[in-house]
């Protein structure tokens, strides 16, 4: 559990971003599964980049579509022997496509890269989160500059 600094406040995030905590000072990611625990934190002023990385094997979807069309054509011709194989390949291809696609939010600093799973998030929600991180970082840097100017 992240302990806040005395002058630090937590910023509300979408509920689908599990394990991610954004505050006025840092971003933290905590993840536990199957005997593994992962905790990572980056101070906002040290963030150098953030990105959304979506990957999918589109060729699997195309392959599934081809085999599905072949199954429809053979069924229309009254040939039913290869039908199970064609529809099975189409279904397996679509299933593998769905299981292997990934969507991650990556936030980088000079010393580490934070990778946050975002498979269940829409593109708009991911962009809104990245914009919120950038806006919060900007406010943090302005506050640090103001503190430095007051000290001089």
C-alpha positions as CSV (number, residue, x, y, z in Angstrom):
1,X,0.0,0.0,0.0
2,X,1.4,3.4,-1.0
3,X,1.9,5.8,1.9
4,X,1.3,9.4,0.9
5,X,3.7,12.3,1.8
6,X,2.1,14.9,4.1
7,X,1.6,17.3,1.2
8,X,0.6,14.7,-1.4
9,X,-2.9,14.0,-2.6
10,X,-4.3,11.1,-4.6
11,X,-5.9,11.8,-8.0
12,X,-9.0,9.8,-8.9
13,X,-8.5,7.4,-11.8
14,X,-10.9,5.2,-13.9
15,X,-11.8,2.0,-11.9
16,X,-10.5,-0.3,-14.7
17,X,-6.9,0.8,-14.1
18,X,-6.4,-1.7,-11.3
19,X,-3.3,-1.2,-9.1
20,X,-2.4,2.2,-10.5
21,X,-2.2,5.2,-8.1
22,X,-1.6,8.7,-9.4
23,X,-0.9,11.4,-6.9
24,X,0.3,15.0,-7.1
25,X,3.9,13.8,-6.7
26,X,4.2,10.3,-8.3
27,X,2.6,7.4,-10.1
28,X,2.7,4.0,-8.7
29,X,1.7,0.5,-10.0
30,X,1.2,-2.4,-7.7
31,X,0.3,-5.9,-9.1
32,X,0.1,-9.3,-7.5
33,X,-0.8,-12.6,-9.1
34,X,0.1,-16.3,-8.7
35,X,2.7,-15.8,-6.0
36,X,4.3,-12.7,-7.6
37,X,4.2,-9.2,-6.3
38,X,5.3,-6.2,-8.3
39,X,5.5,-2.6,-7.0
40,X,6.9,0.3,-9.0
41,X,6.8,4.1,-8.4
42,X,8.1,7.0,-10.5
43,X,8.2,10.6,-9.3
44,X,6.3,12.7,-11.8
45,X,9.2,15.0,-12.5
46,X,11.2,12.0,-13.6
47,X,8.7,10.9,-16.3
48,X,10.4,11.2,-19.7
49,X,7.7,9.5,-21.9
50,X,4.4,7.8,-21.9
51,X,2.8,5.8,-24.6
52,X,0.0,3.3,-25.5
53,X,1.2,0.1,-27.0
54,X,-1.5,-2.0,-28.7
55,X,-0.5,-5.3,-30.4
56,X,-2.6,-7.8,-32.2
57,X,-2.0,-10.7,-34.7
58,X,-4.3,-9.4,-37.5
59,X,-3.2,-12.3,-39.7
60,X,-4.9,-14.7,-37.4
61,X,-8.2,-12.9,-37.9
62,X,-7.7,-12.8,-41.7
63,X,-6.9,-16.6,-41.7
64,X,-10.0,-17.3,-39.6
65,X,-12.1,-15.2,-42.1
66,X,-10.7,-17.1,-45.0
67,X,-11.5,-20.5,-43.5
68,X,-14.9,-19.4,-42.4
69,X,-15.6,-18.2,-46.0
70,X,-14.3,-21.5,-47.3
71,X,-16.6,-23.3,-45.0
72,X,-19.6,-21.4,-46.2
73,X,-18.7,-22.1,-49.8
74,X,-18.3,-25.8,-49.3
75,X,-21.6,-25.9,-47.3
76,X,-23.3,-24.1,-50.2
77,X,-22.0,-26.7,-52.6
78,X,-23.3,-29.5,-50.4
79,X,-19.9,-30.8,-49.4
80,X,-20.0,-31.4,-45.7
81,X,-16.9,-33.5,-44.9
82,X,-14.3,-30.6,-44.7
83,X,-16.9,-28.3,-43.0
84,X,-15.9,-29.2,-39.4
85,X,-12.2,-28.7,-40.1
86,X,-12.7,-25.3,-41.8
87,X,-15.0,-23.9,-39.1
88,X,-12.7,-25.3,-36.4
89,X,-9.7,-23.5,-37.9
90,X,-11.7,-20.3,-38.2
91,X,-12.9,-20.6,-34.6
92,X,-9.4,-21.5,-33.3
93,X,-7.8,-18.6,-35.2
94,X,-10.3,-16.1,-33.9
95,X,-9.8,-17.4,-30.3
96,X,-6.0,-17.2,-30.6
97,X,-6.3,-13.7,-32.0
98,X,-8.5,-12.6,-29.1
99,X,-6.2,-14.3,-26.5
100,X,-2.9,-12.8,-27.8
101,X,-3.9,-9.2,-28.4
102,X,-2.4,-6.9,-25.8
103,X,-2.8,-3.3,-24.8
104,X,-0.3,-1.6,-22.4
105,X,0.3,1.8,-21.1
106,X,4.1,2.5,-20.8
107,X,5.5,5.3,-18.7
108,X,9.2,5.8,-18.8
109,X,11.8,7.4,-16.7
110,X,15.6,7.5,-17.1
111,X,15.9,4.4,-14.9
112,X,12.8,2.3,-15.5
113,X,9.8,1.6,-17.7
114,X,6.4,1.1,-16.1
115,X,4.1,-1.2,-18.1
116,X,0.4,-1.1,-17.1
117,X,-2.0,-3.6,-18.7
118,X,-4.9,-1.8,-20.3
119,X,-6.6,-4.6,-22.2
120,X,-10.1,-3.7,-20.9
121,X,-9.8,0.1,-21.6
122,X,-11.1,1.9,-24.6
123,X,-8.7,4.0,-26.6
124,X,-10.3,7.2,-25.4
125,X,-9.9,6.1,-21.8
126,X,-6.2,5.4,-22.3
127,X,-5.6,8.8,-23.9
128,X,-7.5,10.5,-21.2
129,X,-5.3,8.7,-18.6
130,X,-2.1,9.7,-20.4
131,X,-3.3,13.3,-20.7
132,X,-4.1,13.3,-16.9
133,X,-0.6,12.0,-16.2
134,X,1.0,14.7,-18.3
135,X,-1.2,17.5,-16.8
136,X,-0.4,16.3,-13.3
137,X,3.3,16.2,-14.1
138,X,3.1,19.7,-15.5
139,X,1.5,21.0,-12.3
140,X,4.2,19.2,-10.2
141,X,7.0,20.8,-12.2
142,X,5.5,24.2,-11.9
143,X,5.2,23.8,-8.2
144,X,8.8,22.7,-7.9
145,X,9.9,25.7,-10.0
146,X,7.9,28.0,-7.7
147,X,9.5,26.4,-4.6
148,X,12.9,26.9,-6.1
149,X,12.2,30.6,-6.9
150,X,10.9,31.2,-3.4
151,X,14.1,29.7,-2.0
152,X,16.3,32.1,-4.0
